């Protein structure tokens, strides 16, 4: 008859203790793991909450800045509208003043052209001596024609017609020495310039060019006033 295996009582108790310790250790590890996970979750929640809060703050700041820019834009548009209105008013006043000045000049010239003005009269031709190489080319880009073209003071606009010794001429040129009450009449040959010489004649202004500007009218007015005085 075989003998049953016999395990001493103290050995059995030791096994139970080791098993209990293992279980206890596993429980502690589990609790530590759960605690670590809880800490991570809590940290993530805090970080996430902080990020959302920062984003909301940044969003609010951007909205405030946008509103500020929109207000500035509105103010700028109002300013531009006001300045545009003022500019239109000024342009209207300038236009009215120009119309008034044009009318006053036209009325004045209608009287002035009835008077004869004394001018010194000389002559020039297309030769190198007289025209300095320009030939028949004039400062007004017209072709100089004998019996038609004259050179006058720059204050008298191109296209002005005048009566000289009963013949009509047109101002189409200027000359370096032609200033003030001086008219240089174009002729075909240098011999004519010598034969005609220098003379003083009374000249009458007939008409002004249609394209004359207000500035040219003012220059002509000052020139004629100095001539009459």
C-alpha positions, 0 to 999 in steps of 0.5 A: 500500500502506497503512502500518501504525499504529506505536505507539512503545514508550514510549507502550505502556509508559506505558499499561500502567503507568497500567492497573496503577496503576488496578488497584492503586488499586482493590485498595487501595480494596477492601482499605480497604473490607474493613478498614472493614467488618471494623472495623464488624463487630467493633465491633457484635460487641463492642457486642452482647456487652456488651449481652447481658452487661449484660442477663444481669447485670440479669436476675441482679440482678432474680432476686436481688431477687425472691428477697429479696422472697419471703423477706421475704414468707415471714417476714411470713406467718410473723409474721402467723401467729404473731401471729394465733395469739397473738391467738386465744389472748388472745381465748380468755383474755379470753373465759374471764375474761369468763365467770368475771366474769359468773358471779361477778357473777351469784352476787353479785347473787343474794345482793345482790337479797335486801337492801333499799337506802334510796333518796330518792324523788321524783316527776315528770310530763310537764309542761314543768317536770318533763320539760323538754319531753320529755313521755312520752319517756324516755332509753331511748326507751320511753314513760313510764307512770305506776305503771311508769316510774322514773328512776335513776342512770346506773350502773343499766342500763335495764330493771332492775326493782325493788320500791318500796312493794310495787309493781314498777317498771322503770328506763327514764329518767334525770334531771339531778338523779337521782344515787346513791340517788335514784329519780324516779317518773313520775306523770301530773300535776304535782299528784301530784308535789306531793302525793307530795312527797319520801320515803325508802323501802327498795327491793329490786332484782328483776332485770336486763335480759338485754342487760346488758353486763359493763361495765354489771355492773361499774358496777352493782357499784361503785354498789351497793358504795358504797351498802351501805358 
